[in-house]
Amino acid sequence: MAKVGIIGGSGLYNIEGIKKLKTIKVKTPFGDPSDVYMSGTLEGADVVFLPRHGKGHRISPSEINYRANIFGMKKLGVDAILSVSACGSLKEELKPLDFVIPDQFLDRTFLRQASFFTDGIVVHTAFADPVCPVLSEILYKSAKELGLTAHKGGTYINMEGPQFSTKAESHLYCSWGMSIIGMTNLTEAKLARETEISYATLAAITDYDCWHSSHESVSLEMIIANLNKNVENAKRILKKAIPQVSRLKTLTAQGAIKNAIVTPAALIPAKVKKDLNIIIGKYIK
């Protein structure tokens, strides 16, 4: 059975119903993850949960140690990650309190460490399709079966943050045909692909960003209010989706870096080989 990792976004700091629950502090070559991991079983599925901003929402999107978070998931044997994220809508038909399962990303970040492959190793990982279509379908169908409004597909533009968009930026993103905007998920998706962990996003819309002329300007109060409404529904979707994911025999990210390592093994520094052994060890001796 596949082990399922859950990354909780704003407002989602735990999932009730996990049995045999234990907390695990993971050390990584990239520093400390956002918090301790919570491991256990849910409906018979092995799960690992991590709040990306830390309990109490202590870590800004730009300050999250994404490499440590994803490396920790890999170290704990996770095969697939379902990532929950709050987002703003850039399209009229994508309404606050709806869910979106995007299939593409666009990167507008500039402060992130978004690759494990530095300091003497070059790996060019294919990323044309950044999310796993099988995981996305499970999330979408789970939401629909629960009677929730969900949209499958669309592009998530990943801004840097922590500030929200200017109106000029928001209108530009709309003109580009973007669907939703957030601050975290693309970086996770890139790193998950490098570790050969399949990845999908469950995005919960909290607002219309600031482009919508008849909608009040985005505010923290609005986001928190809608976020609290969506958190319980996100948990319902996850509880329905996780057992299905755990039963998958194959996952699309498997073998993602097999033919992507450019640097000859003899030239990769020994420390890099050691630090990245759980990622590259089966390909580089």
C-alpha positions, 0 to 999 in steps of 0.5 A: 500500500502507498503511504500518503503524506498530507501537507496542511495549509492555513487553518489545517493543523491536524486531522482528526481520526488518525489512529496509532498517532505518533509524532516524529521529529525528522532531521534533514541535511537541509535543516528543520521542517516546519514542525514535527510530523504526525504519523498513523493510520486513517481508514487503514491507510498509512498517513504522515501529516505536516502543517506547512506553516507550523502549528499556530501558523508561525512561518511565512510562505517565503520562510518555509523550509520547503526542502526540509519538509519534502525531504522529511516526507521522503525519509518517512517513506511517503509515496504520494502527497495531497497538499491543502492550500488556501488560494484566491480566485482569478476567475468569476466562475471560481467562487469563494468556498469552492475547491480547485484541483489545478493541473498546472502552475506558474512561478512568480517566486524569487526567494525559494530554494526549489531544488535538492540538486545543488553543490556539485550535482545537476539534475534536469527533472521533467516537469511539464505535468507538475501534478499527478492526474490520478491523485487529482481525479481522486480528490475531484471525485471525492469532493463531488461525491460529498456534494461539494463544489469542485473544479478540476484543472486550471493554473495556480500562479505561485506568488512570493508573498507574504503581501497580497497582490496589487491590483495591477498584478491581479489584473495581469494574472487574470489577463494571462488566464490564470485560475487561482493564486497562492503562495506555496504549492509550486515549490512543494510540487517541484521538490516532490517531483525531484524525490519521485513523490507524486503530488496533487493540490486541493486548493480552497478558495477564500476570496477573489483576490483584488481584481473583482470590481464588485467584490470587497478588497481581499482582507485577512478577516475575509480569508480567515472567515472563509478558511474556517468554513472550508477547513472542515470540508477539506478534511472530509475530502481528505478522509474520503480520498486517502484510502483510495490513494493508499490502494494505488499500485503505481504512481506517476512520479516513480522513476522521475529522475532516473534519466535526469541526472546529468553529472557523472557519478564519479564527479558528484561530491561524496557529501552530496551523495550521502545527503541525497542517498534516499533520493539518488541512491538507487541510481548513483553508487 
